[in-house]
């Protein structure tokens, strides 16, 4: 903002929209990887025959994707999902700002075009 006017860099808005899309896709990938890679059938801790190892494996799984004692939103997958939602919300905000900017720019150009014939008379 410069003094009493707001300046908007259209290209910067476009770059921000693209960056938010990339971030959201990255977070989706990480969330999916957490479900795929952080919850193996066996961690190799002896969880098939040791109760303490089974409890530890269950805790690892819960920390990865949610489960007993760990709400999904507090898990790795939940954290990635929250970041994905935030990036998508921010992207929508930038898209709305860009749409308003383009609408206003078109309206201003239209008004200026209407004034031109009158200025030459």
Backbone torsions as a table, in degrees:
resi	resn	phi	psi	omega
1	UNK	NA	129.3	178.8
2	UNK	-115.5	115.4	-177.3
3	UNK	52.0	-113.4	-176.2
4	UNK	-107.0	23.6	179.0
5	UNK	-134.7	153.9	179.1
6	UNK	-103.2	129.4	177.5
7	UNK	-109.9	133.4	-178.3
8	UNK	-121.8	130.2	175.9
9	UNK	-97.3	104.6	-176.3
10	UNK	-57.5	-44.1	-179.3
11	UNK	-62.3	-35.9	177.9
12	UNK	-65.9	-39.4	176.6
13	UNK	-61.8	-43.2	179.2
14	UNK	-62.0	-42.1	178.9
15	UNK	-66.0	-38.5	178.4
16	UNK	-65.3	-40.5	177.8
17	UNK	-60.9	-45.3	179.4
18	UNK	-65.0	-41.0	179.9
19	UNK	-64.4	-39.5	178.2
20	UNK	-65.4	-38.3	178.1
21	UNK	-63.8	-41.8	178.7
22	UNK	-64.7	-45.6	180.0
23	UNK	-60.8	-44.9	179.8
24	UNK	-61.4	-43.3	179.0
25	UNK	-64.2	-40.3	177.7
26	UNK	-62.7	-42.9	179.8
27	UNK	-67.0	-37.0	176.3
28	UNK	-63.1	-44.1	178.6
29	UNK	-60.6	-45.2	179.8
30	UNK	-64.3	-38.7	177.7
31	UNK	-62.7	-45.6	179.2
32	UNK	-65.1	-39.3	177.2
33	UNK	-64.2	-38.2	177.8
34	UNK	-59.0	-43.6	178.7
35	UNK	-66.0	-37.4	-176.4
36	UNK	-80.2	-45.7	-168.0
37	UNK	-101.8	-23.1	-176.1
38	UNK	-95.1	4.7	-178.7
39	UNK	-131.5	61.8	-179.3
40	UNK	-71.7	161.3	175.4
41	UNK	-56.8	-43.2	-178.8
42	UNK	-138.5	132.6	174.9
43	UNK	-85.7	-10.1	-178.2
44	UNK	77.0	28.5	-179.2
45	UNK	-96.3	0.1	-173.8
46	UNK	88.9	19.9	-175.1
47	UNK	-66.4	-14.6	178.4
48	UNK	-77.8	-20.4	-178.2
49	UNK	-132.2	-4.5	176.5
50	UNK	-117.6	122.6	-178.5
51	UNK	-60.5	-42.3	-179.1
52	UNK	-64.2	-37.1	177.7
53	UNK	-69.1	-38.2	177.5
54	UNK	-64.3	-39.8	178.0
55	UNK	-65.9	-40.9	178.0
56	UNK	-64.3	-43.2	178.2
57	UNK	-61.8	-41.8	178.2
58	UNK	-62.7	-38.8	178.6
59	UNK	-66.1	-40.8	176.6
60	UNK	-60.2	-45.9	179.8
61	UNK	-62.1	-44.0	-179.5
62	UNK	-63.6	-39.2	179.0
63	UNK	-66.6	-32.4	-178.9
64	UNK	-75.0	-46.2	-172.2
65	UNK	-131.7	2.1	-177.0
66	UNK	96.8	153.7	-179.4
67	UNK	160.1	-160.1	-177.4
68	UNK	-51.9	119.8	176.9
69	UNK	84.9	-8.5	-179.5
70	UNK	-133.7	112.4	177.3
71	UNK	-66.0	146.8	-178.2
72	UNK	-52.7	-41.1	-177.9
73	UNK	-66.8	-17.1	178.0
74	UNK	-98.5	3.9	179.2
75	UNK	-90.5	171.2	176.1
76	UNK	-59.6	-48.2	-179.5
77	UNK	-61.4	-40.2	178.9
78	UNK	-65.4	-38.6	177.6
79	UNK	-64.6	-43.7	178.1
80	UNK	-63.8	-39.7	178.6
81	UNK	-63.3	-40.8	178.8
82	UNK	-63.8	-41.8	178.1
83	UNK	-66.5	-36.0	176.8
84	UNK	-63.2	-47.0	178.9
85	UNK	-61.2	-42.6	179.7
86	UNK	-61.6	-45.1	-179.9
87	UNK	-62.5	-40.4	179.0
88	UNK	-68.1	-38.4	176.6
89	UNK	-64.8	-43.0	178.9
90	UNK	-64.9	-40.3	177.3
91	UNK	-59.8	-44.9	179.0
92	UNK	-62.3	-37.7	178.0
93	UNK	-64.4	-45.9	178.0
94	UNK	-63.8	-39.3	178.8
95	UNK	-63.7	-40.1	178.0
96	UNK	-65.6	-41.9	178.1
97	UNK	-62.8	-41.8	179.4
98	UNK	-64.9	-42.2	178.5
99	UNK	-61.5	-45.0	178.3
100	UNK	-64.2	-39.3	178.6
101	UNK	-60.9	-48.4	-179.4
102	UNK	-64.3	-39.5	177.4
103	UNK	-62.6	-45.9	-179.8
104	UNK	-65.9	-40.4	178.5
105	UNK	-61.5	-43.2	178.6
106	UNK	-65.7	-41.2	179.3
107	UNK	-64.8	-41.1	178.6
108	UNK	-65.1	-44.1	178.6
109	UNK	-61.4	-39.9	178.8
110	UNK	-63.9	-44.8	179.2
111	UNK	-63.7	-40.9	178.3
112	UNK	-64.8	-39.1	178.0
113	UNK	-63.6	-35.2	178.5
114	UNK	-70.8	-28.7	-179.7
115	UNK	-78.3	-28.3	-174.2
116	UNK	-57.8	-47.8	-179.5
117	UNK	-62.1	-34.6	-179.1
118	UNK	-72.0	-30.5	-178.0
119	UNK	-69.0	-29.7	-177.3
120	UNK	-86.3	-6.1	-179.4
121	UNK	-83.6	NA	NA
